[in-house]
C-alpha cells in the first residue's frame, strides 16, 4: 500500500505539488483572513449596510475607486490607511465593511483597523469584483 502511494506520488509529482500548494494557500488565507476581519458575501454586506448602517471603506487606489465603487463608500487607499486612521475614529463602534478589488488588500486593512481598536470590522469577500458579479450596483460619482 505504501509502495503504491509512493509510486503514485512520484508518477504524479506535479499534481501532488499542486495539491499541497493549494492546501497551504487555503490554510494561509484562513489563518491570516480570520485575524483581519470576518468575510462577508455581498448579500451579507447589503444586509449589514441596511440593518446596522454599516460604513463601507474602500481601500483601493483613488483611480480604481473613481472608476466604480459601492455607493456611499469612503475611499482611503490602504497605502494611506495608517496615516489617515484618525478620520475613522468616530466609527470605532460602528459596523465597518472594508473592500478592495478582490478582498486581499481589504483583509490586510481589516487587520490594521482591528489593531487600532475598531470593534466590528468585516471584509467584503471577493471585493468589488464579487459585488458586481452579484449584480449589485456601483457608481462613479
C-alpha positions in Angstrom: 0.0 0.0 0.0 2.7 2.5 1.0 4.7 1.5 -2.1 1.7 2.2 -4.3 1.2 5.6 -2.7 4.9 6.5 -3.1 4.8 5.3 -6.7 1.7 7.3 -7.4 3.3 10.4 -5.8 6.4 10.0 -8.0 4.4 9.5 -11.2 2.1 12.5 -10.5 4.6 14.8 -8.8 3.1 17.9 -10.5 -0.4 17.1 -9.1 0.9 16.3 -5.6 2.8 19.6 -5.5 -0.2 21.5 -6.8 -2.4 19.9 -4.2 0.0 20.7 -1.4 0.5 24.3 -2.5 -3.3 24.7 -2.9 -3.9 23.4 0.6 -1.2 25.6 2.0 -2.6 28.7 0.4 -6.1 27.9 1.7 -4.7 27.4 5.2 -2.7 30.6 5.0 -5.8 32.5 3.7 -7.9 31.1 6.5 -5.4 31.9 9.2 -4.5 35.3 8.0 -8.0 36.3 7.0 -9.6 35.3 10.3 -7.5 37.8 12.2 -8.2 40.5 9.7 -12.0 40.6 9.9 -14.9 38.3 9.2 -15.6 37.8 5.5 -19.0 38.8 4.2 -20.7 37.9 1.0 -22.2 40.8 -1.0 -25.7 39.8 0.3 -24.5 39.8 3.9 -22.8 43.2 3.3 -26.0 44.7 2.0 -28.0 43.4 5.0 -25.4 44.9 7.3 -25.5 48.2 5.5 -29.3 48.3 5.7 -29.8 46.9 9.2 -26.8 48.4 11.0 -26.0 51.4 8.8 -22.5 49.9 8.3 -19.9 52.2 6.9 -18.2 51.0 3.7 -14.5 51.7 3.4 -12.9 51.2 0.0 -9.1 50.7 0.3 -8.3 50.7 -3.4 -6.3 53.5 -5.0 -8.2 56.6 -5.9 -8.1 55.8 -9.7 -9.7 52.4 -9.0 -12.3 53.9 -6.8 -13.3 56.7 -9.3 -13.7 54.0 -12.0 -16.6 52.5 -9.9 -17.3 51.9 -6.3 -20.1 50.9 -3.9 -22.4 53.9 -3.3 -21.7 56.0 -0.2 -18.3 54.3 0.4 -15.4 56.2 1.7 -12.0 55.9 -0.1 -8.8 55.7 1.9 -6.2 53.8 0.0 -4.5 51.1 2.0 -1.2 52.8 1.5 -2.6 55.8 3.4 -4.7 54.0 6.0 -2.3 54.1 8.9 -1.7 57.9 8.3 -5.4 58.6 8.0 -6.8 56.3 10.7 -8.0 59.3 12.7 -10.6 60.1 10.0 -12.3 56.9 11.1 -12.1 57.3 14.9 -15.7 58.3 15.3 -16.7 54.9 13.7 -14.9 52.6 16.1 -18.1 51.0 17.4 -20.0 51.1 14.1 -20.1 48.1 11.7 -17.4 48.7 9.1 -17.3 46.8 5.8 -13.9 47.0 4.1 -13.5 46.3 0.4 -10.9 46.4 -2.4 -10.9 44.8 -5.8 -10.7 41.2 -4.8 -10.6 41.0 -1.0 -6.8 40.7 -0.4 -5.9 44.3 0.4 -9.1 44.7 2.4 -8.2 41.7 4.6 -4.9 43.5 5.4 -6.8 46.7 6.1 -9.2 44.9 8.4 -6.2 43.7 10.5 -4.9 47.2 10.7 -8.2 48.6 11.8 -8.6 45.8 14.5 -5.2 46.7 15.8 -6.4 50.3 16.2 -9.4 49.2 18.3 -12.2 49.0 15.7 -14.7 46.5 17.0 -17.0 45.4 14.1 -14.7 45.0 11.1 -15.8 42.9 8.1 -14.0 42.1 4.9 -16.1 42.0 1.7 -15.1 38.6 0.4 -14.2 38.9 -3.3 -14.3 42.7 -3.1 -15.9 44.9 -5.7 -15.5 42.0 -8.2 -17.8 39.8 -6.2 -20.2 42.8 -5.6 -20.5 43.3 -9.4 -20.9 39.6 -10.0 -23.8 39.5 -7.6 -25.5 42.1 -9.8 -25.2 44.9 -7.3 -24.7 48.5 -8.5 -21.6 50.6 -8.4 -21.3 54.3 -9.0 -18.6 56.6 -10.4 -20.0 59.7 -8.6 
